[in-house]
């Protein structure tokens, strides 16, 4: 069996790089009759992405449809940094909350999977 060994040079290099991106991942469950509207709102060109583009540090959205479970999706929203995401939320909180309320009817469940630095 082969095990990777720890090389302190790698840790030093990685520490100097810092995070390159901040990613927020959500999971959604959608009823069949809401799929088209949901995909339109949450796609890389949808209402959410349009709102996020108010920040120059927004780096894009991916919409993933589960290959085996109908009506299950993930969104992956990418930002230059956590600070950029937090600044966007602070500056656009009212618009964010209004869009969130407007999209509530499109989902039967939404779960924040996590927020990650890459």
C-alpha positions as CSV (number, residue, x, y, z in Angstrom):
1,X,0.0,0.0,0.0
2,X,1.3,3.4,-0.9
3,X,0.8,6.4,1.4
4,X,1.5,10.0,0.5
5,X,4.1,11.5,2.8
6,X,3.9,15.0,4.2
7,X,6.3,17.4,2.6
8,X,6.6,20.7,4.5
9,X,7.5,22.5,1.3
10,X,4.0,21.9,0.0
11,X,2.5,23.4,3.2
12,X,4.6,26.5,2.9
13,X,3.7,26.9,-0.8
14,X,0.0,26.4,-0.1
15,X,0.0,28.8,2.9
16,X,1.5,31.5,0.7
17,X,-1.2,31.2,-1.9
18,X,-4.1,31.8,0.3
19,X,-7.7,31.1,-0.8
20,X,-8.4,31.7,-4.5
21,X,-12.1,31.6,-4.4
22,X,-15.1,31.4,-2.1
23,X,-17.9,29.0,-3.1
24,X,-21.4,28.7,-1.7
25,X,-23.3,25.5,-2.4
26,X,-27.1,25.0,-2.1
27,X,-29.2,22.0,-2.7
28,X,-32.8,22.3,-3.9
29,X,-35.7,20.0,-4.3
30,X,-38.2,21.0,-7.0
31,X,-41.6,19.7,-8.0
32,X,-41.9,18.6,-11.7
33,X,-44.2,21.5,-12.5
34,X,-41.7,24.1,-11.3
35,X,-38.6,22.7,-13.1
36,X,-38.6,25.2,-16.0
37,X,-39.2,28.3,-13.8
38,X,-36.6,27.1,-11.3
39,X,-34.0,26.4,-14.0
40,X,-34.7,29.9,-15.5
41,X,-34.2,31.6,-12.1
42,X,-31.2,29.7,-10.9
43,X,-29.2,29.1,-14.2
44,X,-25.9,30.9,-14.9
45,X,-27.9,33.5,-16.7
46,X,-30.9,33.5,-14.4
47,X,-32.3,36.1,-11.9
48,X,-29.8,35.1,-9.2
49,X,-26.8,35.4,-11.4
50,X,-28.0,38.7,-12.7
51,X,-28.3,40.0,-9.1
52,X,-24.9,38.7,-8.2
53,X,-23.4,40.4,-11.2
54,X,-23.9,43.7,-9.3
55,X,-20.6,42.7,-7.7
56,X,-17.4,42.7,-9.9
57,X,-16.1,40.0,-7.6
58,X,-18.8,37.5,-8.5
59,X,-17.3,34.8,-10.6
60,X,-20.2,32.7,-11.8
61,X,-22.8,30.2,-11.0
62,X,-23.2,26.5,-11.9
63,X,-26.6,24.8,-11.8
64,X,-26.3,21.0,-11.5
65,X,-29.2,18.6,-12.0
66,X,-29.0,15.3,-10.2
67,X,-28.6,12.5,-12.7
68,X,-30.5,9.9,-10.7
69,X,-33.0,11.8,-8.5
70,X,-35.6,13.8,-10.4
71,X,-36.1,17.4,-9.1
72,X,-32.8,17.6,-7.1
73,X,-30.4,20.4,-8.0
74,X,-27.2,22.0,-6.7
75,X,-26.1,25.6,-7.2
76,X,-22.5,26.6,-6.9
77,X,-21.9,30.3,-6.6
78,X,-18.3,31.5,-6.9
79,X,-16.9,34.7,-5.5
80,X,-13.4,36.1,-5.4
81,X,-13.3,35.9,-1.6
82,X,-15.5,35.5,1.4
83,X,-15.1,39.2,2.0
84,X,-16.5,39.9,-1.5
85,X,-19.5,37.7,-0.8
86,X,-20.1,39.4,2.6
87,X,-19.8,42.9,1.0
88,X,-22.3,41.9,-1.7
89,X,-24.8,40.6,0.9
90,X,-24.4,43.8,3.0
91,X,-24.8,46.1,0.0
92,X,-27.6,44.2,-1.7
93,X,-29.5,42.6,1.2
94,X,-32.9,44.0,0.4
95,X,-32.7,42.8,-3.3
96,X,-31.3,39.4,-2.2
97,X,-34.2,38.9,0.3
98,X,-36.8,40.1,-2.1
99,X,-35.6,37.6,-4.8
100,X,-35.4,34.9,-2.2
101,X,-39.0,35.4,-1.3
102,X,-40.0,35.6,-4.9
103,X,-38.3,32.2,-5.6
104,X,-39.7,30.5,-2.5
105,X,-42.7,29.0,-4.5
106,X,-40.3,27.3,-6.9
107,X,-38.7,25.0,-4.3
108,X,-40.1,22.4,-2.0
109,X,-36.9,22.4,0.0
110,X,-33.6,24.3,0.0
111,X,-30.6,23.5,2.1
112,X,-27.3,25.4,2.3
113,X,-24.7,22.6,1.9
114,X,-21.8,24.9,2.9
115,X,-19.5,27.7,2.1
116,X,-16.0,26.8,1.1
117,X,-12.6,28.4,0.3
118,X,-10.9,26.9,-2.7
